[in-house]
């Protein structure tokens, strides 16, 4: 005859292990988000009147920027979020 306490303990351990593996990684709060920003150059403490519009997209741990692609040739930049 099986011990019911031992069987329920096995079930609880399986549930605990499943929850550990399913919730180990924190979700990236920036994943699939898109932002429109404006960039302005500052020289000698004076902000230039010309403003550059840019679009930032975050996907799969990479940052995509229209400005960085056209100006410097970067397709994507990897990023990582560290929590304290």
C-alpha positions in Angstrom: 0.0 0.0 0.0 1.4 3.4 -0.9 1.9 6.1 1.6 -0.5 9.1 0.8 1.9 11.6 2.4 4.8 10.4 0.2 2.6 10.6 -2.9 1.5 14.1 -2.2 5.1 15.2 -1.4 6.1 13.9 -4.9 3.3 15.9 -6.5 4.3 19.0 -4.6 8.0 18.6 -5.6 7.0 18.2 -9.2 4.8 21.3 -9.1 7.7 23.3 -7.4 10.2 22.2 -10.0 7.8 23.1 -12.8 7.3 26.5 -11.4 11.0 27.1 -11.0 11.7 26.2 -14.7 8.8 28.2 -16.0 9.4 31.4 -14.1 13.3 31.5 -14.0 13.8 34.2 -16.6 12.4 37.7 -16.1 10.6 39.0 -19.1 12.2 41.8 -21.0 10.1 44.9 -20.4 11.3 46.5 -23.7 10.5 43.5 -25.9 8.4 44.5 -29.0 8.3 48.1 -27.9 8.8 51.1 -30.2 9.7 54.7 -29.3 9.9 57.8 -31.3 12.6 60.1 -30.0 14.2 63.4 -31.0 18.0 64.0 -30.9 19.7 67.4 -30.8 23.3 68.2 -30.8 24.9 70.4 -28.1 28.1 72.5 -28.9 29.7 74.6 -26.2 26.6 74.3 -24.1 24.3 75.6 -26.8 21.6 73.3 -28.2 21.4 73.3 -32.0 18.0 74.2 -33.6 18.1 71.2 -35.9 16.4 68.2 -34.3 16.8 64.7 -35.7 13.8 62.4 -35.3 14.6 58.7 -34.7 12.7 55.5 -34.1 14.0 53.0 -31.5 12.7 49.4 -31.7 13.5 46.7 -29.1 13.1 43.1 -30.1 14.8 39.8 -28.9 17.5 41.6 -26.9 18.4 43.9 -29.8 18.0 47.6 -30.3 17.2 48.8 -33.8 17.6 52.5 -34.6 17.0 54.2 -38.0 19.6 56.9 -37.1 22.3 54.5 -36.1 21.8 52.5 -39.2 22.0 55.5 -41.6 24.8 57.3 -39.7 27.1 54.5 -38.5 25.8 51.4 -40.4 24.7 49.5 -37.3 21.8 47.1 -38.0 21.2 46.2 -34.4 22.8 46.6 -31.0 22.5 43.9 -28.3 21.4 45.1 -24.9 20.9 43.6 -21.5 18.9 44.8 -18.5 20.5 44.2 -15.1 18.4 44.4 -12.0 19.8 45.1 -8.5 
